[in-house]
Amino acid sequence: MNRSVVTLLLVLLIQCGIIGAVYWPQQGPMQQPTSYGLVTLDPASIDHIRIEDEYDNETLLVKTGEQWLLPELEGLPANPAKVVELLASITAHDNSWPIAHSTTARQRFQVADYHFQRSISLGGGGEQLATIYLGTSPGFRKVHARKKGTDAIYSINFNTFDAPGLSGAWVEPRLLQIRAPMQITADSYSLRRESEQWISGTGGAPDARELEALLNALRTLQVDGVAAEDLQRELAAAEADLLLQVQSLTGQTTLELFSLEGSYFINSSEYALFFTISAYDFDRLTGIDFLLISAEPNNAGTPLY
């Protein structure tokens, strides 16, 4: 090998070394991300959440003590599991790296200040802590997210659907459950509990299966949301399909159930609002067989057991 070839090889090696030194990923402190994840907030420090959706709906959740409430719905309790999931997803420190930084990416992923699917403002101690924009979904239970004032766009584990902008969608679903009824009175039957035994208004023992179905319906009743404002007025003037008066360890509650154009609603004497419920829950409460539950004799005069 002649001298000129050796010289050229040395020059090539030197050039490769220079290119590698310039472009090799640096591990110095300036190149390390200052923090991982979307925000570096402790969920316990957050006591206000304001959510706005792409349709200009807006809701506010406020933490009072250990409970999240909905001020715009007369202070009704919010679903705690739903709030915990939202805050956990936003504040998760999963060492994830941003997937994009550009202005065009903000628009494409719908996480711009002026173009988003959800805007979630977090407050605590009387201060505004952060605003997060949620946008399009890159996959199952994934959503693009960006913190206001920063360029980094992340993909976090969450569904935009689980952060609704309507207050009614945040209501605690167990709101109207009655865990330990002691006396139940309906239009066509009455029941009372005495010495661990249930007795009907006729003095007989109610059918065990029908009784358990009624008690289970009261214990597991689920509220789906709040009826729309125009329906609130209509339901207030309507006649209930069923009226239940329930005496429990916490006091007496009157439940009124309504069916209207294929939808189902319930009102409790504890709250001024009418709530939406499923057809399943409506049927469980209105479909009780009064002959079985009240131990009425059948047409042949033989008691039903």
C-alpha positions in Angstrom: 0.0 0.0 0.0 1.6 3.3 -1.1 1.9 6.4 1.1 -0.9 8.4 -0.6 -3.5 5.7 0.1 -2.4 5.5 3.8 -2.7 9.3 4.0 -6.2 9.2 2.6 -7.3 6.5 5.0 -6.0 8.5 7.9 -7.9 11.6 6.7 -11.1 9.5 6.4 -10.7 8.2 9.9 -10.2 11.7 11.3 -13.3 12.9 9.5 -15.4 10.0 10.8 -14.2 10.8 14.3 -15.1 14.5 14.0 -18.6 13.6 12.7 -19.1 11.1 15.5 -18.1 13.7 18.1 -20.5 16.3 16.7 -23.6 14.1 16.2 -23.3 11.4 18.9 -26.1 11.8 21.5 -24.8 13.8 24.4 -25.4 12.7 28.0 -24.5 16.0 29.6 -26.9 17.9 31.9 -28.0 20.3 29.2 -29.4 17.4 27.1 -31.2 15.6 29.9 -34.9 16.4 30.2 -35.6 18.6 33.3 -38.6 16.3 34.2 -40.4 13.3 32.9 -44.0 13.2 32.1 -46.6 15.8 31.4 -46.5 17.7 34.7 -44.7 17.4 38.0 -47.6 18.0 40.4 -48.6 16.1 43.4 -52.3 15.1 43.0 -52.8 15.9 46.7 -52.0 19.6 46.0 -54.8 20.0 43.5 -58.2 21.2 44.8 -59.8 22.8 41.7 -60.3 21.2 38.3 -62.0 23.1 35.4 -62.7 21.1 32.2 -63.7 22.6 28.9 -64.5 20.5 25.8 -64.4 21.3 22.1 -68.2 22.2 22.2 -67.7 25.0 24.7 -69.2 22.9 27.6 -67.5 23.6 30.9 -67.6 22.1 34.4 -65.9 22.8 37.7 -64.9 20.3 40.4 -63.9 21.5 43.8 -62.3 19.5 46.6 -63.7 20.1 50.1 -62.0 18.1 52.7 -61.6 14.7 51.2 -64.6 15.0 48.9 -64.8 16.3 45.3 -68.0 18.4 44.7 -69.8 19.9 41.7 -70.7 23.6 42.6 -72.7 24.0 39.4 -75.0 21.1 40.4 -75.9 22.4 43.9 -72.7 20.9 45.4 -73.5 17.3 44.5 -70.6 14.8 45.1 -68.5 13.9 42.1 -67.4 10.4 41.3 -64.1 10.0 43.3 -62.8 7.2 41.2 -63.2 9.2 38.0 -61.3 12.2 39.5 -58.5 10.0 40.8 -58.1 8.4 37.4 -57.9 11.8 35.7 -55.3 13.2 38.1 -53.2 10.0 38.1 -53.0 9.9 34.3 -52.0 13.6 34.0 -49.4 13.5 36.8 -48.0 10.1 36.1 -44.1 10.0 36.1 -43.6 7.2 33.6 -40.2 8.4 32.2 -41.9 8.9 28.9 -40.3 11.1 26.3 -42.2 13.7 24.2 -43.3 12.5 20.8 -43.3 15.9 19.1 -42.5 19.6 19.7 -43.6 21.5 16.7 -46.4 24.0 16.2 -47.8 21.9 13.3 -47.9 18.9 15.6 -50.0 20.8 18.1 -52.6 21.5 15.4 -52.4 17.9 14.0 -52.8 16.3 17.4 -55.4 19.0 18.6 -53.4 20.1 21.6 -53.0 23.8 20.7 -54.2 26.6 22.9 -56.9 27.4 20.4 -57.7 23.9 19.1 -58.2 21.0 21.6 -60.6 18.3 22.6 -60.2 19.0 26.3 -58.7 21.9 28.3 -58.1 20.8 31.9 -57.1 23.6 34.3 -55.6 22.5 37.6 -55.6 24.7 40.7 -54.5 24.4 44.3 -54.2 26.7 47.3 -55.8 29.6 45.4 -53.3 29.4 42.5 -53.4 28.3 38.9 -51.0 25.3 38.8 -51.2 24.1 35.2 -53.4 23.8 32.1 -53.4 20.6 30.1 -54.7 20.1 26.6 -55.9 16.7 25.5 -56.3 15.9 21.8 -56.4 13.0 19.4 -55.9 9.4 20.3 -52.9 7.5 18.9 -54.3 4.1 20.1 -56.4 2.3 22.6 -56.6 4.2 25.9 -54.0 6.7 24.7 -54.3 10.4 24.1 -52.0 13.2 23.0 -51.4 15.8 25.7 -49.5 19.0 26.1 -49.0 21.4 29.0 -49.8 25.0 28.3 -46.7 27.1 27.9 -44.5 24.2 26.8 -43.7 22.6 23.4 -43.5 19.0 24.4 -46.4 16.8 23.3 -46.8 13.4 25.1 -48.9 10.3 24.6 -50.5 9.4 28.0 -52.6 6.5 29.2 -56.1 8.0 29.2 -59.4 8.3 27.3 -60.6 11.8 26.5 -64.2 10.4 27.0 -63.4 10.0 30.7 -62.9 13.8 31.1 -66.4 15.1 30.1 -67.1 18.8 30.0 -70.7 18.3 31.3 -71.1 18.5 35.1 -73.8 15.8 35.1 -71.4 13.2 33.8 -69.3 13.6 36.9 -72.0 12.9 39.5 -71.3 10.1 42.0 -73.2 7.1 40.5 -73.9 5.6 44.0 -75.5 8.8 45.1 -79.0 7.4 45.7 -78.1 3.9 47.0 -79.9 2.9 50.3 -77.7 0.3 52.0 -79.8 -0.6 55.1 -83.5 -0.1 54.6 -85.7 -0.8 57.6 -89.1 -0.1 56.1 -90.3 0.2 52.5 -93.7 1.5 51.3 -94.9 1.5 47.7 -98.2 2.1 46.1 -99.3 -1.6 46.4 -97.2 -3.0 49.2 -95.4 -2.3 52.4 -92.6 -4.0 54.3 -90.9 -3.6 57.6 -88.0 -5.2 59.3 -88.5 -6.6 62.8 -86.0 -8.6 64.8 -83.9 -9.5 61.7 -87.1 -10.6 59.9 -89.1 -8.8 57.1 -92.8 -8.7 57.5 -95.3 -7.4 54.9 -98.1 -5.1 55.6 -100.5 -8.1 55.5 -98.5 -9.7 58.4 -97.1 -12.4 56.2 -93.5 -13.3 55.2 -92.6 -11.8 51.8 -91.2 -14.1 49.1 -87.5 -14.4 49.8 -86.4 -14.0 46.2 -88.6 -11.1 45.5 -87.5 -9.4 48.7 -83.8 -9.9 47.9 -84.4 -8.5 44.4 -85.9 -5.3 45.9 -83.2 -4.9 48.6 -80.4 -5.5 46.1 -82.0 -2.9 43.7 -81.9 -0.3 46.4 -78.4 -1.2 47.5 -76.8 -1.1 44.0 -78.9 1.6 42.3 -76.7 3.6 39.8 -77.2 7.2 38.7 -76.1 7.8 35.1 -76.3 11.6 35.1 -78.5 14.6 35.5 -81.6 15.2 33.4 -81.4 18.1 31.0 -82.7 21.5 32.1 -85.9 21.3 30.0 -86.6 17.8 31.3 -86.2 19.0 34.9 -89.3 21.2 34.4 -91.3 18.5 32.6 -90.5 15.9 35.2 -91.4 18.2 38.0 -95.0 18.4 36.6 -95.2 14.7 35.7 -96.8 11.9 37.6 -94.4 9.2 38.8 -94.6 5.6 37.6 -93.6 4.5 41.1 -93.2 6.1 44.5 -91.1 4.4 47.1 -90.8 5.6 50.7 -87.8 4.0 52.4 -86.9 4.3 56.1 -83.3 3.5 56.8 -80.8 4.1 59.6 -80.1 7.5 58.2 -83.7 8.7 57.9 -86.6 8.6 55.5 -86.2 9.0 51.7 -88.8 9.2 49.0 -87.9 7.9 45.6 -90.0 8.8 42.5 -89.3 6.9 39.3 -90.4 8.2 35.8 -90.3 6.9 32.3 -90.5 9.4 29.5 -90.1 8.7 25.7 -87.9 5.7 26.2 -85.7 7.3 28.9 -85.8 6.7 32.6 -85.4 9.1 35.6 -85.4 9.2 39.3 -85.8 11.8 42.0 -84.9 11.6 45.7 -86.4 13.7 48.4 -82.7 14.4 49.4 -82.0 16.3 46.2 -83.8 18.9 44.1 -82.6 17.5 40.8 -83.9 14.6 38.6 -81.3 12.0 37.6 -81.1 9.7 34.7 -81.0 5.9 35.3 -80.8 2.8 33.1 -83.7 0.8 32.0 -82.3 -2.1 34.0 -82.4 -0.2 37.3 -85.8 1.2 36.5 -87.2 -2.3 35.8 -85.7 -3.7 38.9 -87.6 -1.3 41.1 -90.8 -1.0 39.2 -91.0 -4.7 38.3 -91.4 -6.1 41.8 -94.4 -8.5 42.0 -96.6 -7.0 44.7 -98.4 -10.4 45.3 -95.1 -12.1 46.1 -93.5 -9.3 48.0 -96.6 -8.7 50.2 -97.4 -12.4 50.6 -100.9 -11.8 49.2 -103.0 -15.0 48.5 -103.3 -16.0 44.9 -106.7 -16.2 43.1 -107.2 -19.8 44.4 -106.7 -18.6 48.0 -103.4 -20.5 48.4 -100.6 -18.4 49.9 -97.6 -17.8 47.6 -94.2 -18.7 49.1 
